[in-house]
Amino acid sequence: MSSSAPGEESSLEQAKKVVTKFLQRQVFAESKDEVAVVLFGTDGTKNELASRDQYQNITVHRSLMLPDFDLLEDIQNRIQLGSQQADFLDAIIVCMDLLQKETLGKKFEKRHIELFTDLSSPVSEDQLEIIIANLKKTGISLQFFLPFPVDGADGHGDTSASIYSQLHRNSFPRKRLTAQQKEGVDVVKKLMHTLDEEGGLEEIYTFRESLERLAMFKKIERRPAAWSCQLTIGSNLSIRIVAYKALTEEKVKKTWTVVDAKTLRKEDVQRETVYCLNDDDETEVQKDDTIQGFRYGSDIVPFSKEDEEQMKYKTEAKCFSVLGFSRSSQIQRHCYMGNQVLKVFAAKDDENAAVAFSALVQALDELNVVAIVRYAYDRRCNPQIGVAFPCIKDTYECLFYVQLPYMEDVRQYMFSSLKNNKKCTPTADQLSAIDSLIDSMNLVYEDHNGETFEDLFKPSKIPNPHFQRLYQCLQHKAFHPNEPLPPIEQHLLEMLEVPCVVKERCKAPLEKVKALFPLKDAGKKKEEKTAQDIFKDDEDGPNAKRRKIEDEEDSFSIMKLAEGNVTSVGSVNPAEDFQILVRQKNADFKDVSQQLINRIDQFLENRSSQYYMKGINCIRVFRGEAIKLSKVQCFNDFLQALKSKVEDKALADFWEIVVQDRISLITKDEAEGSSVTSEEAEKFLTPKEKKNENLPATDEGGDVDDLLDMM
């Protein structure tokens, strides 16, 4: 390819960009297509057809194999502009020979040649007819990629050129082509027109057009996996079927792995899991001595592997059983759930199954009913309830299966009606404005006859922006490991925006809606006053003696006694249960307080801030009731024991909360039965001085494994 003027990107660099984009799509899509690279115009020669003066300056850079990052790096860094020229028709012959020889014994769907050139090299048409004949004979397809559109080569528009080139003709730089390039354009047109009279010229693309089309990474290719089963109706009717996933949520393939930061080798890192007791010595426990537990409230219910197996809901085998039929109108659209949609067909090469299945589909369609189905993928899976509705096309008939919710899956909410609220009744002008807005934002373009012309927004054609961004970043890091990640590409941000045509069309209706639905400052909301606030007694008047007997701190309400018969300190509201129990007649304070202490111990075992705060609330209530009921020593003994327990079990974070809340021993200033002075209570909260020990430095950066697992 020829060199470019200073400040302009050369044709070779543009071609390398297109090839790189194409290969990136293949790599991330995990495509099984093999790719070879043949260069022409190189300083050297390396191909099996080369002789003294034939097929010179043509190099097979890489044989046919799966694309990888090594190939991408080669194209970016190793392929440079050569000083020699070569005939692109000779290069096509070398490619055909390579494809013929390297696909022997391999299974393939098609063989294809993509030629990138600026047509600046001399070309000989001596073997043009032979090339055309061999391309047709072998079924090898051919595409050309040029730095300019072929319809602009002679200044006259070519009506057979691609629609894209016609729409974007002004976006290409209008450079005058050299005589050599014009000759090359004629040869390309002749070659492509002979191969395909109707659509041959549509297989000629520009570099810029190709970059825009290849801007999106290709989705991962999935081969259809058939699920075979028996469709049963009752106990006597059975039809052999196969099902395929028509829709399913695509997730990023988790290929993250932990490697050594220096060598980048997985083998240099070994992971070892050790189980230890939560004690001072961190005593190691063998895995066989551990058991799984299910948290039930604040208790742990042990479950062995045998229990877990017996607990599973087991089915006899996979099934697709019709439980009954229902009107299609009874199945609401919002009840569709699950992460897949299945297409169900009659089993292949089974005439009886095909006839019976067709009769079922036709009957469902004519009667406008659907089948309610019990579906289980295999005996290890939990069964689903779903709906199968008919689909009849010109070329096939099938059932679409969609999962339906169980009772636990349905969320029921009650909202006030808008119909009976006069404040929410719109005017005729407001209704008309909203109608106009909906019409202007119609994503389906219709002509004057009401026929659909174009869908302006097709979700099935929009790639997932998350995948696109991930692939962009991975590709960048592969080539530039020490550089920061690039910004999100603009086309990714624009993918889920309102189409430009719709945005322009809805401007006027939006202004009308804005005028008819004005937003006004409602002002500060008035505080609601109750009858007690309005008719309350004047505190300075004669009834000032009517005051609450208890302070805010003593806000315990007798009404709570009516909430139920509390017989023990529970785990839901232990502080309130404790207050109720200690105020009952003949209550044993020591026994009730021991129940509360047991609950506090359970909360500390959970080692989470939520349970810590619950425990703090219990201690605070315990302290208050001990002062009121003159049970000071009981609380002080508990708090001293708690401090020792906290130190033994390394619960320093919990004790910090106790210190911050100033929850100390009850002093003799607070209650008569105490012998603790204020200085002793203050000293009780002072942490012990720790001896200076050479402790190993801790890694505050977190576990890399955890980060990669989350990613």
N, C-alpha and C positions, 0 to 999 in steps of 0.2 A: 504494500500500500504506500501511496505517496506521502511525503511529509507535509506538514501544515505550516502556515504563516505564523510568525511570533504572536503569542497571546491567544491562539486558536487551538482547540483540541484536535489532534490528528485523527484520521479515519481509523488507524489501528487502535488508538485509545478508546474511541467510541465502540469499536467492535469488541474489544476486551471487556468493556462494561456490560454489553449485551450478553456475551458468553458467560460472564461471571454471574449475572442475575439468573440466567437459565440454569446454570449448574447449582447455584444456591438452592433454587426451588427443588431440584432433583434430590439434593443431599438431605434437606430437611423433610421432604416428603417421603424419605426412605424408599425411593423409587427403585425398582428392579431393572430399569432401563440401563443398558451399558452404553458408554460413550467413548469414542476415539477422537483424537485431535490430529489433524493433518495440516501442516503449514506449507504455503507456497510463496516463493519469493525469498527463501532463506539463502544464506551465504553457502551453506553446505547442501548435500543431497543424501537422503536416507529413505529409500523405498524399494520394494522388490521388483518394480518394473523399470528401474533406472538402467540405461545403457550409455553408450558413448555420448550421443547427442539427444537422447530421448528422456523425457520426464526428469530433466535436471532442475536443481534448486527447489525440489519438493521433499519435505521431511515428514515422516510419520513420527510425531512428537510423543504420542502415547497410543498404545494398542487398545483394543476394545475391552473395557472393564467398567465396573461400577464407579461413578464419580465420588470423590472424597475431597477432604480439605487440602491434601497434597496437590491435587490437580488445580484447585482454586489458587493456591499459593504460586504454583508454576505459571499460571496465566497472568497473574498480577505482577510477578517479579522477574520471571525468566524470559518470557517472550518479548523480544525487542524487534524494532524495525530493521529489516535486512537491506543490503545494498544491491541485491540482484532482483530480477523480474522473472516471472513464470506465467505460463498460459493457464487461466483458470479452468479451461476445458480439460487440460492434462491433469489438473488437480482432481477434477470430478472422476476421471478414469482411475486414478490411484485410489480414491475413496471407494469406488465400486469394487475394485479388486480386493481391497482390504475387507469390505463387508462380506463379499462372497466367500473368502477364505476363512475368516474368523467366526463366521456363523455356521460353519459346517458342523453338523451333529447337535446344534443347539435348537431349542424350541423358541420361537419368536413370533410375534404378531405382525410386525412390520419392520422394514429397514428404511432408514431415512438419512438424507444428506442435507445439511444446512451450510450454505456457502456465504462467507462474509468477504466482500471485496469492494473497492472503490472504482474498479474497471479501468485503472490507469495503466495496466500492463498490456502488451500486444496480445492479440488473440487470433488463432488460426481456425477456420471453419472446416478444415479438411476432414475431421473425424466427427463432425456434428451429427450427421445422419446415423453413424454407428452408435454414438452415445445415446441418442434418442431411442434407437431400436433396443439397445441393451437395458435401458432404464425401464422401458415398457415390458420387456421380456422377464426381467428379474423382479418387477414390482417394487423397485426402489423409488421412493418419492424424493422430490427435490424442492428446496426453497432457497430464494436469494434474499440477502440482507445488504442494502446499499446505503451510503450516506445521504442520498438524495432520492426523491420520487421519480419513477420512470416517466410519469406523465408530464414532467416539467423539462424533459431532456431537449425537446425540440421546440418548446414554447407553445405547443398545442395540447389542450386537455385531452386525455385518453378516457373515453367513456367506459372502458372496461377496467380501469384501475380501481383499486380498492376504495370503498366508500370513505374509509377513515382518511385516506390521503386527500380525497376531494374536500372533506370537511375541514381539514387542517392544512390545506395547501399553503396558506399565507404564513404558517408558522415555520416553514423551512427557509433557510437562507437561499436567495436567488443568485447563486454563482453561475457564471457561464461555464458550461462543460467543455472540456478539451475535445479535440477531434477524436482522440483515442477513446475517451469515455463515451462519446456518441456512438462510435462503432461498437463498443462493448454493449451499450444499451440495446442496440439493434439485434445483436446476437442473443442476448438474454431474452428479449421479447420473442424472437423467433423460436428459441428453444422451448420456452414455457408455453407459448401458444400452440406449438406442435404437440407437446405432451398432453395438453388439455385445452381444447379450443374455447370452452366456455369460461372456465375458472382459472386458467393457467396464470394469468397476470395478477390474480388475487393472491398468489403465493410469492409475490415480490413485496418485501417490507423495507421500510426505512429504519435506520438505527434509532431515531428518536421515537418513532411509533412503537418499536419493539420494547424500548426501555419503559414506556408508559404501560404497555400491556404486561410486562414482566415485573412491575413494581410490587405486586403482591406475591408472597411466597405461596407455593403450591401446597394444597392440602395433602395430608398423608393418604396414600391410596389404600383402600381396603378391599380385599376380595370377598365376595358374598359367601357367607357360611350358611349352608342350609341346615335348618332344624327340622328333623323328621319326626312325625308323631301321628296319632290316630285322632281324628275329629269324631267324637262319639255323641250320639243323640239317643238318650235312653240306654237300655241294655242290649239292644239288638242291632242298631244301626251304627256302623263304623266306616269312616272314609279316610283313606291314607292321604296325608297332607305334608307339605313342606312350607316352612316359614322363613322369611328373610327380614333383617332389620332394615326398615325403610328410613327411619329417623332415629338417631340416638345422640346423646350429648357427647361431643368429642372432648377429651381431656388431654392435657399435656402429658406426653410420655415421660415418666420419671426416670431419667437417665443420669441424675446427679450421683456422683460417687466421691468418696473421700480419698484424696491422694496426698502424697508428700508435697509440701509447698516448694521444695527445691528441685526434686527430681521429677515431679508430676507423674509418679508411678503409683498405681494402686497397690502393687505388691509390697511396697515399702511401708505400708501402714497396716497394722493388725489391730482389730477391735476385740476386746475381751470384756465380758459382762460378769460382774461379781455381785453376789447378794450378801448383805451384811445386816446384822441386828442393829437397832437404833439404841446402842448403849455406848458407854465411854470407850470401850475397847474396840467397837465396831467389829464384833465377832463375825467371822465369815460363815455363811450358811450355804450348804450345797443346794443346788436347784431342786433336787429330789425331795428336799425337806421343806419346800415351799408349796403353797396351795393358793389358788385364786379365791378372792372374796368379793361378794356383791354387797355394796353399801346399801343398807336398808335403814333410813333415818340416820341416827348416829351410831348404829351398830353395824358390824361386819358379819355377813352370813357366809360361811365357808362353802365353796363349791369345788369339788374335785373334777378331774377330767371325765370320770365315769358319770358323775352327776350332770355335767354339762352335755354329754352325749345323750343321756336319757331325757333331758329337759327339752331337746330340740323337737320341733313339730315335724314329724316324718310323714312322707307320702309314699304310697306304694311304688309309683313310677311317674315319669313325666306324663302330662295329660293336657288335653285341650277339649274339655267336656262342655257341651251346651246344657246349661241349667234350665233354660227357658227362653221365651221370646218376648219382646216388648216393643211398643210403638217407638219409633225413632224420636218423636217429639218429647218422650218422657226422659230421654237422656240429655241432660243439659250440658252445653259446651264447657261450662266452668267446672264440671265434674271430671274432665279428662285429667289424668295425672300420670305419674311414672316418668321414666327418662328414655322411653323408646316407643316406637310404633312399628308393629310387625305387619308385613304383607304375607298373607296366607294363600297358597296355591294348592291345586290338586297335585298329587305325587306324579313325577315324570314317568312316562311310559306305562301308565296304568289307566287303561281306557275306562274301566268300570268306575274308578275313583273320579276321573275327569267328568263323566256323565252325571254322577251323583252330586259332585261338588258344584257343577254348573247349574243343576236344577235347584240346589239350595240357594245359590247366589241370586238366580233369577227370581225365585219366589220371594226372597227378602226384599228385593228391589221393587217388585210389583206390589207387594202388600205394604211397603213402606214401614217395615219392622226391622229390628236388629236382634242379634243373638246375645244373650248374657252368658258369659263363658267362665269356667274355672280353668285357670292356666297355671301349670307348674313346669318350670324349665327341666328339672330332673328331680330325682327322689331326695336330693340334699337341700332343695330350695323350698322356701315357704310358698304356699299357693297364693295366687292373686285372683281377684274377681275383675273381669273386664268386659268390654263390649266389642263385638265384631259386627261391622256394618259393611254392606256390599259395595263393590266398585266395579263398574262395567265399562271397559274401554273397547275401542275398535279391534285391538290386537290381543287383549287378554281379559280375563275375569279373575277377581280375587276378593278376599276379605281383608279389611283393615282392623287390626286388634289394638285397642287402647285400654290401659288399666283404669279401673274405677276405684274410688276411695272406700275404705272401711269406715266404720262409725268413728273411730279414734282420729281419722285423718280429716274429718270435717270440722271446720271452725264456724260456730254459730255466733253471730253478733246481731244485736238489736239496735236499730237506729230510728230516730223519729222520722215520720213521713213528711215529705215536702208538699204533698198535694193539699193537705188541710191547713197549711200555714199561709195566711194571706200575705205575710211579709215576703215570702219566697215565690210568689206568683209572678212570672215575667209578663211584660206587656207584649202586644203584637209586634211592635218595632224591634224589641229585644229578641224575640223568637226569629224574626226575619233576618236580623243581623247575624245570629249564630248559624242559621241555615246558609247564608251567603259565605260565611267563613269556612264552613265544612265543604261547600262546593268548591271554593277556591283552593282548598288544600287536598283536593282529590288527587291521589297518586296514580290513577289510571287515566291516561289521556284518551279521549274519545273524539271521533270525527263528527261531522254534522249529521251522519246517519245513525249515530248512537253506537257504532261499532268500536270495539276496543282497538286502539292503534298501538299503544306502547305503555308498558308498566314502568313508571319512573323510579320505583324503589322496590327492588327484589331482594328480600332478606336472604333467600337461598343462594344469591350470587355475591353476597357480601361476606368476605372472610372475617374471622374473629380477630379484632384488633389486638387482643392479648397475645395470641399466637404470633401475629406479625411482628409485634414489638419484641417478643422473646427471641425470635429468629434473627431479627436485625441486630440485637445486642450480642447474641452468641457469635454471629458471623464477624462482628466488629472485634470482639475479644479474641477470636481465633487468629486474626491477622495483626491486631494491635493490642497485645496483652497489657501494656503499661500505660495506655492512654485511657482517659475517662470515656464513659459511654456517650454516644452521640445523642442529640435531642430527638424527640419523637418526630418522625417524618410527617409533613403537612397532610399528605393524602390519608394517613391513618386518622388524623384528627377530623378530617372532613367526611370520612366514610359514613358516620352516623349523624351527620347534620341534615337539616331540611334541604332537599334539592333546590338548586338555584332558581329553577323555573317556578316552583311552588312558592318559594320565598318572595319572589317578585309579585306573583299573582295575588298573594294574600295580604299585601300591604294595605290596600284600601279597606277591605273588610275588617282588618284589625283596628284601623283607626276608628271605624264606625262603632265597633264593639267597645273600644276605649271610651268613646263619647257617651254611649248609652249606658255603660256600667261604670260610672265615675267612682273613684275611691275617695272617701272622705275621712278625715280624722275624727274618730269617735270620741276623743277626749278621754280623760281619766274615768275609769269605771267607778261609780258610786259604791261605797261600802254598804252591803246589805245589813239592815237593822232588824233584829228580832223583837218580839213583843217584850221580852225581858229587858232589852236595851231601852225601849221606849217608856215602859211603865215601871222601871226600877226605882227603888226608894232612894230618896236623897240621903246620902251618907251623913250629911251634916244635920239632918232633921231628927225628929223624935225616934225614928226607927233605926238609928245608927247602930243600935246594939245587935241588929240582925247581921251577924257576920259569919263567915265560914269558920267552923270549929278547927279545921285543919289547915295548915299552911300549904304552899305549893309543893314543898318538899314532902309533905305528908298527904299527897294527892291520892292515896289509896281509897277507892270507892267501895262502899258496902254493896253497891249494885253488882259488883263482880261475883259476890257470893251466890247470886241467882243464876250465874251462867252455867252452873252444873255442879254436881257433887265431886269435888276434888279430893282424891284419897291419897295421892302421892305426888311427888315432884316429877313432872314430866320433862321431856326434852324439847317441847315446842315453846312453852312459856314458863320456864322453870322459876324465874324470879316472882312472877305473879302467883304461881302455885304455892311457892314458899310463904308468901305473905298471907294467903288465904288459910293455909294449914296452921301457921303459928298463932293465928287469931281465933282458931276454933277452941271450944271448951275442951278441957282435959287434954290439950295438945302437949306432946312431949317435945320440947324445943330441941333437945339434944338429938333425938331420933330424926326429926324433920331436917335439922341442919346437916346431919350426916347424909341424908338423901341429896341435899343441895350440893354438898361437897363432892359426892360421887358424880353428879352431873358436871361440875366444874372440871373434874379430872378427865371426863370423857371429851369435853371441849378442847382441853389442852392436848389430848392425844391426836386430834385432827390437824393441829399445827397450821391453821389458816387464820387470816386476820378476821374473817367473818365469825368464826367460833371464839377467837380471842375476845372480841368485843362482847359476845354473849356471856362469856365467863366473867368479864369485868363488871357487867351489869349485875350479875348474880352476887358478886363480892360486895358491890356497893349496897345492894338491898339487904344482904346478910348483915353488914355493918350497922345499917340504920335500924333494923329490927332488934339487933342485939343491944343497942343503946336504949331503945324504948322499953324493952322487956327485961332490962338489967341482966343480960346474959353476956356480960363483957368478956369474961375469961374464956368462954366458948369460942368467941370470934378471934381473940388474940392468940389462942393456942392454934387455931386453924391457920391464921396468917403466917405464924412462925414456921409451922410445918410446910406451908405452901412455898415459902422462900427457900427452904432446904431442898424441897422437891424440884423447884425451878432450876436451882444450881446443879443438881445431880443430872437432870435431863436436858441440860443445855437449852433452856427456854428463855434466853436472855432478851429476845425481842418482846416476849410477853411481859416480862418484869419491867421493861422500859415503859410500857403503857401504864403499869401500876404506879411507877414512880412519877410519871408525867401527870397522872390524875390525883397524885398525893393521897393515895389510899394507904394509910398506915395503921399502926396499932391504936386502939381506943385509949385515950389518956384519961387521967383522973379529973382533968378539967371538963371532960365531956360526960363522964359517968362516975358515980360514987364508987362503984365496985372495982374500979381499976386502980392499979398501983403504978402505972406507967406515966412518967413525966413527959412533958412536951419535948425536951431535949432528947430523951430516949426514943421517942417516936420519930423524930427527925433523923436521928442517927440510924434507925432501923432501915430507912430508905436509902441511906448512903451506900453506894456500891463498894465492895471490897477492893482493896488495892491488889492489882495483879503483879506478880513477879515478872521481871524482864526476862523473857525467854526468846531464844533464837528460833522463832517459828518460821517455817518455810513460806515463801511468798505465794500468795494465792492468785490464781488466774482470774481476773475480773472480766475477762472478755467473753465468758460464756463458752458453751460447747459448740464447736464448729459442726459436729455431727447433727446437733439439734437444728442449727440454722439450715443446713442443706436438706435435712428431712422435711422441714417446713416448706422449703422452696420446691 
